[in-house]
Amino acid sequence: MNQLLKLILTGILILCFLKMPLIFYRFSGYILFSGFGWLAYDSFQRKDHIDVKIFVILALLYNPFITLPLPHFLWVIINVIVIIGLILNILFAEDNPYEDQTKKR
């Protein structure tokens, strides 16, 4: 489920590079905010503190309620970094992170 959500968020960020109507960018802000919020909550449940911090920062960065007044070129750089990070996270994620590692030993 989380891998699919990360893939959807990556697709939305890639679509943001195209010339779209303003309503798409507003709507994508809500989707990105809620998606990164969900990923932060799920990382918290898995006790993965590094991912929690990353996803909370990303949720605050793409917050549609209080927007950051950053120039366009800076948003492009941030989007590229986030896309690369999400793709790497998808590729190097564990198969089943909810599995208890202590039971295997």
N, C-alpha and C positions, 0 to 999 in steps of 0.2 A: 504494500500500500504506500509506504513512504517513498519507495523508489519511483513509483508512478507519479506521486505528487511532486517529487524533485524534477522528474522529466517534464511535467506540465509547467512548472515554474520556469524551467529553462526555456521551454518553447515560448512562453509569454515574454520572457526577456529578449529572446531573439526577435520576436515579432515587433518589439518596441523599436528596433532599428529601422523598420519600414515606415513609410509615411502613412500614418493612420489618423483618423479623426480624433479630436481631443477627448471624446467620451471613452475611447478605447484606453487611453493613458490613465484616465481617472478610474475606470473599472479595473484595469490591471493593477493599480495601486492597492485597491481593496483585496484583490485576489492574492497578490504577493504578500501583503500584510497578514492576512489570515493564514496563508500557506506556511510562511516562515514561523508564525506563532504556533501553528499546530506542530511543526517539526521541532520547535523548541520545547513544547510540552512533552512530546514523545521522547525526546532526548533526555528530558528530566526524569521521565518514568524509567528509562533504561540506565539512569545514573551515569550518563556520559557528559561530564561537566564541560568539556571543551566544546562539544557540539551545542550545548545549551547556550553558552556565551556567544558563539558565532551566530546562531539563528535568532537570538534576542536582538543582537546588534543589527542584523539584516531586517528584522521586523520593524525596528525603530527607524531604520534608514528608509524603508519603503512605506512608512506610516502615511496614510492619506489624510489624516485629520490634522496633523501638524507637519507641514512639508518643509524640507530643508531648502533654502534658496541657493542652490548650487548652480553654477553655469553648465550649459549643455555639454561641453566637452568633458567636464568632470563626471557627469552622469554616464556618458558613453564609456569612459574608463572604468567606472564602478561596475557598470553592467557587464562589461567584458570580463572583469575579474570574478564577478559572482557567477557568470556562466561557466567559466573555466573551473571554478571551485565546485560548483554543483555537479559538473560532469565527472570530475575526479572523485567526488564523494559517491556518485552512483557506481563508478567503476571499481572502487576499492572498498565498498561496503561489505560488511559481514553478511553471510547467507541468512542466518536467523539470530538477530541480536538479542532476542528475548530468551533464548535458551540459557539455562543456568550452567555456567562453566564449572562450578564446583562439583556437580553430579557426575561429570565424566571421569574424574580422577579416582 
